[in-house]
Amino acid sequence: MDHNAQDGGVSYESDVRSLAKASKRPVGALLALLLLVNLSASLYQLPLNRVIERRLCLEYYAAHDPSQIGDDGDILEDLCKVDDVQRGLAWIQGAMDTAWIVGDFVMTIPLGFMAERYGQRAILWLNLTPRLFMLSWAVVTGYFEQILPTKAIIAGPFLSVLGGDCVFNSITYALAADMTDDYVLRATYFGWMSSVSYVVALLGPALASATMSVVLWFPFWIGIVLLILAIPVIIFLPIKGGCSVNHIDYTERAAEQSRPLLSSPILKAQRSESSAFQSIMARFGTLKSILESHPRNLTLLFASFFLTSLASSDTKLLPQYISKRYRWTFAGAGYLLSGKAVVNFILLTCIIPTVLRSRHSSPSVHSGSPDGSTDRANVGYARLCLLVSVLGAFAIAVASKIWLLVPSLLVYALGSALPVFTLSLLKSSALAPSRDIDMEMDDAETPTFSLVMMTKTLGSLVGAPLMASLWVSGISSGGVAIGLPYFTSALCYAVAIGVFSSIEL
């Protein structure tokens, strides 16, 4: 009996290695795309704070103390930490975040249909357009500050109707999930994707800090170049259907599913004579069916996605929080955030894959019901990540000195592995959409991941204006109230723990 288990384990590991080899190239292309797109976004955020703060600061001192403005028309950053300037910065940033999320959220379903009809490559290329516009518009409003008012920069995110983070993430995560049937390999792919995000979090702020210290506009130009480089990378993605002509079978299951092509929803979308509106409404019906197929567990999981996304809306506040509360420059805050990302990177590239491999090699996984054991482990690890996030957010809220903030940020970073375990649960038989839905399980993956990203985007949609409002209130009140956004995040993470405790496997 032990012999058979050992042989089965060796054979399984061999299969995993062969699958990993077969999908090495497409995974590499997917990770490269994530790196380029996310790094361009990271390079945008930090200098944007300084661009807006500088404009507001000049307006403030022009009205209150013109002598503080230098002969070159510039002003020292240290003078810009006054409450009036910081409140204005918070409101503009909150408005921009909200505008980006609203356009992205509203267009997720229509663009999902277009992805099926015209191919995912076309939508990914379209997705680069609003990102290029935002970076370019920041430069334009900066160079023409005598002509364009400060609030003109708010127009930058409005092209998110062509696709934003929700559309981008739903396509990329669905592609990663479709590359393999093996749950360990799939979780590893998700871990790699998360690690790329944190490599960006490591490199982005530091690179932005270094370049903006030389010339404020350098980070924006670098971001534009990165997005242009992303255009040819999309060609190498393992995209099925639509405009794709180089379909590659990564597993035997994929080969079997490639035979009945006429039942493909992509071809249905291409050949359907119904209007685009009817097709989009049909997609809403599909998403509704997916939710209704497991009304308890799946709904609870989506509730956790909403809560954690709302809670993590505090992340974009960190540069301004550090700059205002501890009177640091934005460049200095960028270096500190890069230090925090070191923990994220080590956790997601070294520790989490090791934990997954050791769990897979455990005899308990090969005996009984491995799926049930894996699901219980994923739920347990997710709860642990949430608990660490509660402690980290609370510690950031009460950190009155910078030496207290640094360890708080490191603790908060330990909760970053959460998506690895929550996204893996989507493949669980206890949570997966019912087979009674009028589509094959593989075809259900894309709308399921679209629904995940929509839920997370909805959390961000609530979180962006909420955190901005709490931050403005905290600035006005002063004292411990300045940590109000992070107290709220800790509360949301705590509620998410309770939601996870209700999932029955």
Secondary structure, DSSP 8 states (H G I E B T S, - for coil): -HHHHHHHHHHHHHHHHHHHHHTHHHHHHHHHHHHHHHHHHHHHHHHHHHHHHHHHHHHHHHHH-GGGS-TTS---GGGGGSHHHHHHHHHHHHHHHHHHHHHHHHTHHHHHHHHHHH-HHHHHHHHHHHHHHHHHHHHHHHHTTTTS-GGGGGGGGGGGGG--HHHHHHHHHHHHHHT-S-HHHHHHHHHHHHHHHHHHHHHHHHHHHHHHHH-TTHHHHHHHHHHHHHHHHGGGS---STT-------SHHHHHHTS-GGG-HHHHHHH--S-HHHHHHHHHHHHHHHHHHSTTHHHHHHHHHHHHHHHGGGGGGHHHHHHHHS---HHHHHHHHHHHHHHHHHIIIIIHHHHHHHHHHSHHHHSS-HHHHHHHHHHHHHHHHHHHHHHHHHHHHH--SHHHHHHHHHHHHGGGGHHHHHHHGGG-TTTS--TTSSS-HHHHHHHHHHHHHHHHHHHHHHHHHHHHHHHHHHHHH-GGGGGHHHHHHHHHHHHHHHHHHT---
